[in-house]
Each structure stands twice: as C-alpha cells, then as structure tokens.
Amino acid sequence: MMTIVGVTSCSTGIAHTYMAAEAIKKAAKKLGYKAKIETQGSVGTDDRLSASDIADADLVVIASDVSISGSDRFEGLDKVYRSGSERFIVDAEKSLREAFNEIGKPIA
C-alpha cells in the first residue's frame, strides 16, 4: 500500500490547518492509500512525522500557507509536493493526483 505523509499549517493555525489534514486523509483513503498528516496549528504540533515516516512515504505533501517548523526534514527529497492549504480543502483528491504527477508517480 502506498503511503502519503504531510504537514499542514495556516496563518492562524486554526481552521485550514485541520481542514486540510482531514481532507488529505479522506482523499488518500478513497484512493486506497495510507496517510499520516502532521498538523502545526495554534495549539502546537500534533501527529509529528518521524524520520522513518518520511523515509517510507511515497509522497510528502506540504500544504501550508506559512513557513513550517522542521522544514529541513524534507530538504533534498524528490517526493515533496508543496502548495497552500486551501487547494487541498477545495479538492484533495484532485490535488493528490496532481502531486503524484508532479513527483513522477502518476496514479490512475
């Protein structure tokens, strides 16, 4: 099973952070993938990604409207897709398909 990991964050750290995370998880499940999403919200970081989570992932999504904490964890990886959070809130399934295409792993 393919795995998606990611980080979501927004300027206020409230609604969009968690809405994007949920949307990504739902879309991943619908596409038959496993997903773990780290949220960096106003209450801090939840579901922190481990080094092995990142290493084992087929796709890393950074859906953020601000700089994220720990961004150095993703430097040099060719499987990282970056965008704003709203794109995933509006249509997470389409956005995941675009992300896989961008990293050279298109899905049906």
N, C-alpha and C positions, 0 to 999 in steps of 0.2 A: 504494500500500500504506500502510495506517495504521501509525503508529509510536507505541510506548509507551516512555517513559523513566521512570526511577525511582531512588530511593535506598533502600537497606535498611541497617538498623542494629539491634543489640540491646544489651541491658545489658552483656553480657560481651564482645560483639564477636567471637564465635566462631561457634557453630553456626547460630543462627537468622538471622544476617546473610546467610550464604552459602546456606542452605537456601531462604530466601525469594527471594533473587535468582534461583536456579536454577528454582524453581517458577514465578516470573513469566515467565521466558524460555521455559520449556516451554509454558506455557499460551498465551502470546502466539503462539508458532509454531503451536500446534494451532488457534488461532482465525484464523490467516492474517495475523498482524501481525508487524512487526519490533520488536525490543525491545533497549534498551541500559540496563543497570542498574548504577548506581554503588554499590559496597559501601563502607561505613565501618565497618571491623572493627578488631580488636585490632592488626592489622599495618599499619593506616593506610587510606588511601582508594585504591581501585582502580577503573579504568574511569570516571574523573571525567567528568561531563557538561559539555559545552561550552555556551556561550550559544546557539549555533545548534542543538545537540541539543534543548535545552529549547524554543526558539522554534518549531522544526519539528515537535515532538511533538503528537500528537492527545490524548494523556493523559499526565499526570505522576503517578506513584504514589510516595507516601512511606510505605513500610512499615517503621515504626520504633517501637521501644519506648523510645527516649531522644531527646533533642534532637540534631538532625543539624547538622553543620558546613556552613556556607554556605546556611542556610535562606532567607536574603534573596533568593536567586536565584529563588525561587518566589512571592514576595510579589506580590499583585495579579493573579495568573493565575487564570482561571476554569476551568482544566482540571486542577486539582490534586486528588487524592484521597488522604486521609491515613487510615492505620489502623496497628494493630500488625502486627508481622511474622508472628505465628502464624496470623492469618486467611489469609494467602497460602500458608503452608506446608500448612495443612489442605485448602484448596480454592482454588487460584489461579485456575482458570477461572471459577468462580462469583464470586470476588472481583473479577476484571477486569470481568465483566459488570455487577456492582453499581457499580463505579467509573464505567464508561461511562454507566450510567443516571443516576448522581448528578450528573455534569457535563453532562447533557442530550444525550448522544450514544449512545442505546441501540443495542445490537447484537443481531442475531438469535440 
